[in-house]
């Protein structure tokens, strides 16, 4: 007798990883808010911007209504819970900042694929879908840092948006191959996580392309 293992639906896994990303983004934003001496209201607002800001901008740009967190209150509930928890146990969360990069990478990957899927579902072209993937993955962090008057980390040397673009291109390339949807989504997410974490641990940065002046 043979038994077939029922794998979870790809969308279920992506949604779960999306929540992991929201959680990681919320904790990172709450830690930043505490460092800037913001109160609990300010920390919550910064957390909302950092975790679901990119997806909100994406939905507005592609005219996708209602915006995703308006029809799923799990997002705001999770953000509020983790924001309060982080502020209470701030000193603990500050110590595990590097470990949170793994969760942040998972969040980046899930956000990216969700962004690409949302754009493609609206009939957008591949370049626009890639842009929406990057917007969903990194837009929240950019909004958070701008409001906190900091230069967004993702716009500096670190390979962050690049990892999102690599995963988006890979996802779109597999779009018409007939590959199983489960493998399609999960392998794209895995690729983004691998690229991002290799960049973190091997300190990969994009090259400086500015020509240097010749010395006289």
C-alpha positions in Angstrom: 0.0 0.0 0.0 1.3 3.4 -0.9 0.5 6.7 0.8 0.5 10.1 -0.9 1.7 13.0 1.2 -0.6 16.0 0.8 1.7 19.1 0.5 0.3 22.4 1.7 -1.0 24.7 -1.0 1.7 27.0 -2.3 -0.5 30.1 -1.5 -0.8 28.8 2.1 2.9 28.6 2.5 3.5 32.0 0.9 0.9 33.5 3.2 2.5 32.0 6.3 5.9 33.3 5.2 4.3 36.6 4.5 3.3 36.7 8.2 6.9 35.8 9.2 8.1 38.8 7.2 5.5 41.1 8.7 6.6 39.9 12.1 10.3 40.5 11.4 9.6 43.9 9.9 7.5 44.9 12.9 10.2 43.9 15.4 12.9 45.7 13.4 10.7 48.8 13.2 9.8 48.7 16.9 13.4 48.4 17.9 14.3 51.4 15.7 11.4 53.4 17.2 12.6 52.6 20.7 16.1 53.8 19.9 14.6 57.0 18.6 12.6 57.4 21.9 9.2 57.2 20.2 6.2 56.4 22.3 4.0 53.3 21.7 1.8 55.1 19.2 4.8 56.3 17.2 6.3 52.8 17.3 3.0 51.3 16.0 2.9 53.7 13.1 6.5 53.1 12.2 5.8 49.3 12.4 2.8 49.6 10.1 4.9 51.6 7.6 7.8 49.1 7.8 5.8 45.9 7.5 2.8 46.6 5.2 3.8 50.0 3.7 5.3 48.5 0.5 2.3 46.3 -0.2 0.0 49.2 0.4 1.8 51.4 -2.2 1.8 48.4 -4.6 -2.0 47.9 -4.3 -2.6 51.6 -4.9 -0.3 51.7 -7.9 -2.0 48.7 -9.6 -5.5 49.7 -8.5 -6.0 46.6 -6.5 -8.9 47.1 -4.0 -9.6 46.6 -1.2 -6.0 47.0 -0.1 -4.9 43.6 1.3 -4.8 44.5 5.0 -8.2 46.0 4.9 -9.8 42.6 4.2 -7.5 40.6 6.5 -7.1 42.0 10.0 -4.5 39.4 10.9 -1.9 41.8 9.6 -2.8 44.7 11.9 -3.4 42.3 14.8 0.0 40.8 14.4 1.7 44.2 14.1 0.1 45.5 17.2 0.9 42.4 19.3 4.5 42.2 18.2 5.0 46.0 18.5 3.9 46.0 22.2 5.8 42.8 22.9 9.0 44.3 21.4 8.7 47.4 23.4 8.2 45.5 26.6 11.1 43.1 26.0 13.2 45.6 24.0 16.6 44.7 25.5 16.1 41.1 24.5 15.1 41.8 20.9 18.0 44.3 20.5 20.4 41.5 21.3 19.0 39.1 18.6 19.1 41.7 15.8 21.5 39.7 13.6 19.3 36.5 14.0 16.3 38.5 12.8 18.1 39.0 9.4 17.0 35.4 8.5 13.4 36.3 9.2 13.8 39.6 7.3 15.2 37.7 4.3 12.2 35.3 4.4 9.9 38.3 4.6 11.7 40.0 1.7 11.2 36.8 -0.4 7.6 36.3 0.5 6.8 40.0 0.0 8.5 39.9 -3.4 6.6 36.9 -4.7 3.3 38.2 -3.5 4.0 41.5 -5.2 4.9 39.8 -8.5 1.8 37.6 -8.3 -0.5 40.6 -7.6 0.9 42.5 -10.6 0.6 39.6 -12.9 -3.0 38.9 -11.7 -3.8 42.5 -12.9 -2.4 41.8 -16.3 0.8 43.8 -15.8 3.9 43.2 -18.0 6.9 41.4 -16.7 9.0 44.6 -16.0 6.2 46.1 -14.0 5.7 42.9 -12.1 9.4 42.9 -11.2 9.1 46.5 -10.0 6.0 45.6 -7.9 7.9 42.7 -6.4 10.7 45.1 -5.4 8.2 47.7 -4.2 6.5 45.1 -2.0 9.7 43.7 -0.7 11.7 46.8 0.1 9.2 49.7 0.0 8.1 49.4 3.6 11.7 49.7 4.8 12.2 52.7 2.7 9.1 54.4 4.0 10.0 53.6 7.6 13.6 55.0 7.3 12.4 58.2 5.5 9.9 58.9 8.3 12.6 58.3 10.8 14.9 60.7 8.9 17.5 58.0 8.0 19.0 57.1 4.7 17.3 53.8 3.7 19.7 50.9 4.2 18.3 49.1 1.1 19.3 52.1 -1.1 22.9 51.8 0.0 25.5 49.2 -0.8 23.8 46.1 0.6 22.4 43.6 -1.8 18.7 43.7 -0.9 16.6 45.0 -3.7 18.9 43.1 -6.1 18.0 39.8 -4.4 14.3 40.7 -4.8 14.9 41.4 -8.6 16.7 38.1 -9.1 13.9 36.2 -7.5 11.3 38.0 -9.5 13.0 37.4 -12.8 13.4 33.7 -11.9 9.6 33.5 -11.0 8.6 35.1 -14.2 10.9 32.9 -16.3 9.1 29.8 -14.9 5.7 31.3 -15.5 4.9 29.5 -18.7 6.9 26.3 -18.2 4.1 24.3 -16.7 6.1 23.7 -13.5 4.1 22.8 -10.4 2.8 25.9 -8.6 4.2 24.7 -5.3 7.8 24.4 -6.7 7.3 27.6 -8.7 6.6 29.8 -5.6 8.8 28.0 -3.0 11.9 27.8 -5.2 11.6 31.5 -6.0 11.4 32.3 -2.3 14.3 30.1 -1.5 16.4 31.8 -4.2 15.8 35.2 -2.8 16.7 34.0 0.8 19.9 32.4 -0.4 21.0 35.4 -2.4 20.2 37.8 0.5 21.9 35.8 3.2 25.0 35.1 1.1 25.3 38.8 0.7 25.0 39.3 4.5 27.5 36.6 5.5 30.0 37.2 2.7 29.5 40.9 2.7 28.6 41.2 -0.9 28.0 44.7 -2.1 27.2 46.3 -5.5 30.3 47.8 -7.1 30.9 51.5 -7.3 30.7 52.4 -11.0 31.9 56.0 -10.7 35.0 56.6 -12.7 38.0 57.8 -10.7 39.8 60.9 -11.6 43.4 60.5 -12.8 45.9 61.9 -10.5 47.9 64.8 -11.9 
